[in-house]
């Protein structure tokens, strides 16, 4: 039963991250994972990263 609850938290966190509702860090906390574990899960699940061209341009301006 616990595994299904954990999977549900992870699925909810991934969905919220993909929709831009949570940062990766907050999604990790919601799923009960470390940031590195969440990054691994995103890669494993092939999550769509909510990072636009506008975000990239803004980040480049800050570099």
Buried (B, 14 or more C-beta within 10 A) or exposed (E): EEEEEEEEBBEBBBEBBBEEEBEBEBBBBBBEBEEEEBBEBBEEEEBEEBEEEEEEEEEEEEE
